[in-house]
Amino acid sequence: MDVLKHILFLLNVKFTSTFLRKIYMEGPNNTNLLGFSNMLRLYGIDTQAGKNTNTETFGNEILPFLTRLDDAFVVVENCKENIYKLYTDEYTYIEKDAFFEKWDGTFLAFEKTQYSGEPQYENHRKEERLQTLYIILGYGGLLVLCVFSVLANENIFSICMNLLGCGIGGFLTYCIMAQHVGKNIAKKICTNSHHFDCNIEYRLGGIIDLADMCAAYFATFFSLIVFFKLSTLFTTLFWASAIPVVAWSLWTQIFVVKKFCPICLCLLTDIFALNVFNICTLDFGNVHFSNSDIRDVMCCVLLFIVYLSFSLKYSKDILGKCVQTENIRRSNNYLKEQYLLMLNTFPQNIDSISQCLDSINWGETNAHKHLVAVLNPTCAPCALDFLNMYNAMALSNSIKVHVFFVYWTKEQHEKLELLVSAILQNPNKAMYVIQNWYEIGVYDQKLFEEKFCTKNIERKSIDQLIDRQKEWCVNNNIHSTPSFMLNGHFLPKGFNFMDIINF
């Protein structure tokens, strides 16, 4: 999302981070240039895709533009003294020759217009300000409670250190819980060494997650230290009560799992440091329980049970909502990628491809991928897939597309007659005709007919083409649309044209 935000900054287009993040996360094609083009067009920005085939004649007149380099999207801003200035999540510089060696020539140029801007920007800005205000009030309230707690205590240094340690522990606990629901907090650490595993889970009795216990533990101490005047003895005993859990965690990592969780080690270090600090500040010559300590112990047990129950029931659900949708899409994309890569290793089914003589053909004849798309003239998913296909073909020349149309009802047959008539009258603009059909003809057949059906075509020619395409679909057992066949192999439902473009 960083490059998308950077483009809006470059063009001086007003936007809100919340709405931009929503558009990016929910966009089905945010892994390709077509998706970025659609998102930029939503902001009223003109985009133009292209492909450079001659590096010697390539000029700087289209700068800046968006492209893909080293498996990452980059914004190419300018070129000075044969050095290209690139932006991903930070600025980098690369020599012109090295850039052309890595670049495949595909680019997406963009330009601001007088209509550029975020839809309903003022409303989104107001909502974002309210959210920011709520966050400030929430953290401000916690800060005020901490300040009052510090001022009400005689030993200011001690309470500040305990609050700091509690805050660090709470943050590390959040990181562990977020890691467990799929957010890769320490991905680089865990992937760079086989000694680390960021997803180790400990369960007391096989039921209670240690992360939930830690969350309740730190929340309990924070509540007690803010609302009660805790004695040094109680504070020391409170942190010391975590030592058995620390020992259990270390034992599990060293002798059972035989791997280490880096976040857990940081958390254990934090608890150990708090124990050492409080033991050092404890006056051993004046150690005795008071009535307030007994009260604090009772409140501590009660609060811990309440916080633990809440964490067990709600914490993972709340955190999971932040990453669940993204992870499902990534997992689904991974499975699709593996399936399509497997199909690419299969030899092409020449018989199936040679049977596509009656299809409407599009793309490079020598392309290594041959895709058959079976569409319906009134099918909304077909319209969406074809329009995505029409836009994406400008960014890829590695696919040969064969389009078949099929009908199921008399009404669809009548509309297909009009569409086929327009295609036969404009054979060199067949795909443009189909695009206009899905954008205009489905809703206004009269306007479509006036635009494309200006000649008289024999009814026999129209019916013959429709019947041959229908017969092909029946012979290949196609009973639903849209349906796709890649290199002679039918794709399961759920695949669309953009999946094939991406993989």
N, C-alpha and C positions, 0 to 999 in steps of 0.2 A: 504493500500500500504506500510505501515511502515514495516510490517514483511517481505514483499518481498524485500524491500531495505536492510533490516538487513541481510537476507540470503546472498545477493550478497556481502555485507561487510564481513560477516563471511568467505566466500569462496574466498575473495579477487578477485572478478570478476569485471572487468571494466564495467561501465555503465553510462548513462546520465539520469538525473532525468526527462527530458522532454520526452524522448522516453519511459522510464519505465512507466511514468504516462499515456501516450497515450495507451500503451499496456494494462495496468490495466483497464483504463476506458472503452476501447472498447471491452475488453474480455467478452464474453457472460457468462462465468462460473466463474467469480471472487468471487462467494459466496460459492465455494466448493473446495475440495482438487484437483479434476480433473483440474479445471481451473488453480490453482497454479502450478500443475505439467506441464501443457501445457506451461505456461509462463516461468517456469524455463528451460524447454527443449528448448525453443526458444533461451535461453542464453547458450545453449550447456551443461547444467547441467543434469547429470543422476539422475533420480528419481525412487523410488521404493515404492509403496503403500503396506501397510500391516495392519494386525489387530492382536493385542495381546489378547490372551484369558486366559492367566495364569499370574497373577501379581507376583506370587512367583518365577517364573523362568525368569521373564523379566530382561534382563541385560542392560548394558549401551553401548553395542557395536554399537548400531544403532544411538547413539547420535552424532550430533544434529539431530532433526527432527521437522517437522511441524505438528501440530494437532489442534483440536478445543477444547476449554475449556471455560466453562461458556459463550457460545454463542459468542466467539471471537477466532480468529486464534492466536496461540502463537507458538513461536519457543522455543523448549526445548533444552537448550544448554548443560548442564551438570548436574551431580548429585554428590554432595560431602557431606559426613556425613549425608546421607538420606535427603538432602535438594535439591530440584530441582530448577535450575535457569531458569526462563522463561522470554521471551521478547514479549511484545505486541507493545506499543508505548513507553514503559519504562521497566526497569528491575524489576521483582518481584521474590520473593522466596516463596516456598511452601514445606511443609513437604511431604515426600514420601507417607505416608498413606493417607493424605488428597488429594494428586494428584490422586492416584488410585481410590479414591471414586468418583471424578468428571469426570475422563477420561473414555471414552467409548472404548478405546483400538485402535482406528484407528489412523494411522500415515502415514506421507509421508517423507521417508528418502531421502536425497539428497547428491550428491557427485560431486565435481569439476572434470572435465576431461581436457585433453590437448587442447580440442577445445572450452573450455568455454570462453565466451565473448559476448558482444553485437554485433549483426549484423550491419555492417557499422558503427562501433563505431567512427572512426576518422571523418567521415562526420557529424554524430550527434553531436560530441564534438565541431566541428567547428561551426555548427549552434547554439549550445547552448551558445558558447562564444560570437557570434555575437549578440544574443538576450540579453545577460548580458551586453554587451557593449552599446547597444541602451538604455537599462534601466538606466545604469550609466550616460550616456550622457543626457538623459531626466531629471533625478532627479538632476544631476549636474548643468544643465542649469537653472533649477528652483532655486537651491541654490545660484548660481551666481547672478541671478536677485534679490533675496532677500538680499544678501550681499550688492550689489550696492545700493539698495533701502534704506537699513539701513544707509550706509555710507553717502548717499546724504541728509539724514534728520538730523535736529539738535537734535531732541529728540529721541535718539537711544533706550532708554528703552521703550518708548511708542510704537514705531513702532514694536519692537520685540514682545511685548505683544500682539499687534493686529495681527501680522502675526501668532503667536502661536495659538491664539484663532481661527483665520480663518482656520488654518490647522486642528485643532481638529474638528471644525465644518464641514469641508469638509469630513473628515474621517467618522464622525458619519452619515453624509448624505449618503455617499456610503454604509454604513452598513444598513441603512433603505431601500435604493433602492434594495440592494442585497437580503434583507429579503423578499421584496415584490415579487421578481422573483423566490423565492424558496430556497434561501441559508439560512440555519438555523444558523444565527449569534449568537442569544441569546437563543438557544433552551433550555438549562438547566434552565435558569432563568424563562422562560415562562412555562415550564412544571412542575416546582416545586411549583408554586403558582397560584391559580385561580384568583388572583388579576391582573395578568399580561397577556398581549396579544401583541405578537411581530408583528402582521400583521394588526394593525390599520392603515387605510388609510384615509387621509383628502383630500377632493377635493373642490377647490374654484369654486362655481357655479356648482358643480357636474362634472366639466370637468378637471380643472388644478390640478394636484397632488401637494400636499404641498412639497413632497420630491423633485420634479423637481424645484419648486420655491426656495427651500433651496440650491440646487446645483447651480442654476443660481446666487443666492444671494452671496454665498461665492466666486464663480468664478469671479463675478463682482468686489468685494472688492479687491481680490488678484490682478487683472489686474490694478485697479486704484492705489493701494498702491505701486505697482512695477514701473509703468510708469509715475505716477504723484506725485507731492509733495502735499499731502493732509494736509489741516489745521485741527487743533484739533476740531474746530466747526463742520466741515463737517463729520469728522470721528464719532463724538458723535451722530450727527443727523442720520447718516447712520445706526448705530447699533440700535438707538432708533426707527427707522422705522419698526423694526421687532417686537416691543412690541405688537402691535395689533394681529399679527399672533401667538405670544406666548400665549396671552390671549385666543385666539380662540382655540388653541390646548389644553390648560389646561381645558377649558370649555367642550370641546368635550369628553376628557378623564374622567373627574369627573362626569359630569351630563348626558351625552348622552350615551357613550359606557359603562361607569362605570367600566372601566379597564384601566390599565396604560401600556404604551409601554416603557420599560426600556431604549431603545436607544433614543427615543424621549425625555424622561426626562433628559438624559445626554446632549442632544443637546440644550434643553431649558435652562439648567443650564449654558452651555457655553455662550449662547447669553446673558443671564442675567449678568454673570460675566463680559463680555465685556462692557455692558452698565454701570455697576457700576464703572469699572475701568476708562472709558473715561469721565464719569461725574465727577469723583473725580479729574481728571487731567485737566478739563476745567477751564480756567480763566474767571470767570463770569464777572469780571470788564472790560474785553476787548473782548466782544462778538460782532462781526459785520461781515456781508457778504462782500466778496470781489469779484472782477471779476473772479478770479480763482475758487472760490466756485461755481459760476454760471456755469462756464465751466465744473467743475467736476460733477455737478448735471446732466447736459445734457448728458455728456459721460456715467454717471452711468445709466441713463434711457435707453440709446441706447444699452449699453453692456448687461444690464439685459434682454432686449427683445431678443437680439441675442442668449444669452446663454440659456434662457428659451425655445426658439423655438427649439434649437438644442437638449436640454435635453428631451423635450416632444417627439421629433421624433426618437431619436437614443439611449438614455441612457438605456432604458429597453431592447431594442433589443440586444445591446452590452453585457450587463450583463447577459441577459437571455441565450445567447449562452454558457456561462460558466457552467450553471447548468441544462439547458433544457434537454439535452440528458440523463444525469444521473437521473433526476427526472422522466422522461418518463419511463425509464427502471425500476426504483424502483416502480412506480405506477403500471406498467404492472405486475411486479413480485408479488406485493401485491394482485392484483386481481386474479392472477393464484393461489396464495397460499390459498386465501379464498375459491376458487372453489374446489381445491383438498382436503382441509380440510373438506369441506362439503361432498365430495364423500367418504372420509374415514369413515364418520359416517353412510353411507348407508350399508346395509347388502350386502354381495357378491351375485352376480347373479350366482348361482351354475350351472344352465342350460347352461349359456353361457360359463362358464369355462369348463364344461364337454364336450362341443362340440369341444374343442381344441385338440382332440386326434390326429389329423393329423398335428399338429404344431410341430415346432422344439423347444423343451423345454430347459430351462436354469434357474438355480437358485435353491433356497431352496423350497422344496415341501410344507413346512408348513409356508411359508412367508405370512404375513398379507396383502400384496399387490400382486395382480395378474394382470400383464400387457400383453395385446395382441398387438403386433407390426406388422402391415401389410406393407411390403416393396416390392420394385420393383427391379429387378436385374440391371437395368441401370439408376436408379434414383439418381441424385447427392445429393439431400436432404436426401434420404434414406441412402446413404453411410455415410454422415456426422452424422446422428442420430445413425446409428448402431455402428460406430467407437467410438462415445462418450459413447454409451451404453457398448461396450466391455471394454473400459478402466474404466468406473465408477463402473462396477459390482465388481471389485476387492475391492472397498471401501464400498460396501453395500451388506448385505445378507438378506435384508428385502423384496426383490422383487422376484417374480417368473415370468419369461418372457416366453411368447409363441410367436414364430416368424412364420408368414405366408408370403408366396411369391405369388404375383399375376402378370400376364402379360396382356398387352393390344395389342401388335402387334406380328407378326410372328417372327420378329428378337428377341424380348424379350423372346419369347417362346423357341427359339433355345438356347439362353444363359442360360435360366433357366434350360433347360435340362442338360447342362454341370454342372451347380452349384449343382443341385439335385443329379446328378450322383456322384459327389465328396462327398457330404454329406452322401449318402448311403454307400459309400466305407469307410468312416471315421466317423462312428456314434458316437464315443467317443470324437471326436474333431470337432463337427459340427460348433460351434461358431468360432473356429480358422479357419475353412475352409471358412466361410462367411467373416471373417475379411480379409483373403487373397484374396478373390474374389473382394472385394471392393478396395483393395489396389493394386492388381496385375491383377486379371482375367479380369476386365472390359477393361483394356488397352492391355493385352497380354494373350489371351486365350490359346495359345499354351504352354506358360510357366506354366500357371495354371494347364493345363491338364497333363503335364509331372510330376508335383509335386503331384497331388492328384488323378488323374484318372488312376490308374495302374492296375485295375481289370476290368473284364467284368461284367456289371450289365444288367439284363434283361430290355429291353426297356419298357416292360409292367409295371414293378415296378416303373420306373421313371414317366411314363405317368399317372399312377394311383395316385401317390402322388401329382403331379402337378394338376391334374383334381380335386382331393378332396379339395386341398387348394383353387383353383379357385372357386369351388362350394361354399365353406364356405364364401368366400368374397362376392360372388354374393347374397347369401341368407341373408347376413347381410348388404346388400345395401352399399358396399364399392366400390367407383368408383374413388378414388384418393389415392396417396401414397406420403409420409408416413401417415398412420392413426394409432391412438392408442385407446385402450379400457382399462380402469382401473376398475377392479372389476366388469366387465360386463357392464360398462357405457362408451359410446363413449365420447372422449374428443374433444372439438372444435378445429378447426385449430389454430395454433399458439403455442400449447403445444408441448414440446419435452421431450425426456427421462430425461434430466437433471432437468427439472422442477419437475418431479415425484420423482427423487432422492432427491432433495433439500427439498421438502415439504412432 
